Amino acid sequence: MDFASLIPAGGLGAVSVGGTLLAVVVYLLNANRVDRREYQDAIDRAEKRADDAEARRAAAEARVDGLQQAVDAERAARRTAEDRAAAAERANGGQP
């Protein structure tokens, strides 16, 4: 077996250029994978913040609805009391 046939036509320099090119390609693929992972992590964090904000908004909206119902109930009670007071005043001939 002739070892000279195993050496590329460009000599050993061709192997190192190919090896260097391969190393650069592997490095770029790895860097791309890392960037994608970081990008996906950033997206996941942003989605979690958005979900948390939506939950806080829904809780605040529910609280506002509850407070509005309490205000409406108090207004209805005040109107009922005013109506009773007016009816009692009319029944007493205009005397409070």
C-alpha positions in Angstrom: 0.0 0.0 0.0 1.3 3.4 -1.0 0.9 6.0 1.6 1.4 8.7 -0.9 -2.0 7.9 -2.4 -3.6 8.8 1.0 -2.3 12.4 1.0 -4.6 14.8 -0.8 -3.4 16.5 -4.0 -2.8 19.8 -2.1 -0.6 18.1 0.4 -1.2 18.2 4.2 -2.1 21.9 3.9 -5.4 20.9 2.2 -6.3 18.7 5.2 -5.7 21.6 7.6 -7.8 23.9 5.5 -10.6 21.4 5.4 -10.3 20.7 9.1 -10.3 24.5 9.8 -13.4 24.9 7.6 -15.1 22.0 9.4 -14.2 23.5 12.8 -15.7 26.9 11.7 -18.9 25.3 10.4 -19.2 23.3 13.7 -18.6 26.5 15.7 -21.2 28.4 13.7 -23.8 25.6 14.1 -23.2 25.5 17.8 -23.4 29.3 18.2 -26.6 29.2 16.2 -28.0 26.5 18.5 -27.0 28.5 21.6 -28.6 31.7 20.1 -31.8 29.9 19.4 -31.9 28.5 22.9 -31.4 32.0 24.4 -34.0 33.4 22.0 -36.5 30.8 23.0 -35.8 31.3 26.7 -36.3 35.1 26.2 -39.6 34.3 24.4 -40.7 32.0 27.2 -39.9 34.6 29.9 -41.8 37.3 28.0 -44.8 35.0 27.6 -44.7 34.2 31.3 -44.6 37.9 32.1 -47.5 38.5 29.8 -49.5 35.6 31.4 -48.8 37.0 34.9 -49.9 40.5 33.8 -53.1 39.0 32.3 -53.8 37.2 35.6 -53.2 40.4 37.6 -55.5 42.3 35.2 -58.2 39.7 35.5 -57.9 39.8 39.3 -58.1 43.6 39.4 -61.1 43.6 37.0 -62.9 41.1 39.3 -62.1 43.2 42.3 -63.5 46.3 40.5 -66.6 44.4 39.5 -67.1 43.3 43.2 -66.6 46.9 44.4 -69.0 48.2 41.8 -71.7 45.7 42.9 -71.1 46.8 46.5 -71.6 50.5 45.5 -74.8 49.6 43.5 -76.1 47.7 46.5 -75.4 50.7 48.8 -77.1 53.0 46.4 -80.2 50.8 46.2 -80.3 50.6 50.1 -80.0 54.5 50.2 -82.8 54.9 47.7 -85.0 52.5 49.7 -84.3 54.4 52.9 -85.0 57.7 51.2 -88.3 56.4 49.8 -89.3 55.1 53.3 -88.4 58.4 54.8 -90.4 60.3 52.2 -93.4 58.0 52.7 -93.1 58.4 56.5 -92.9 62.2 56.0 -96.0 62.2 53.8 -97.8 60.0 56.3 -97.0 62.5 59.1 -98.4 65.4 57.1 -95.1 66.8 56.0 -93.5 66.7 59.4 -90.1 65.0 59.6 
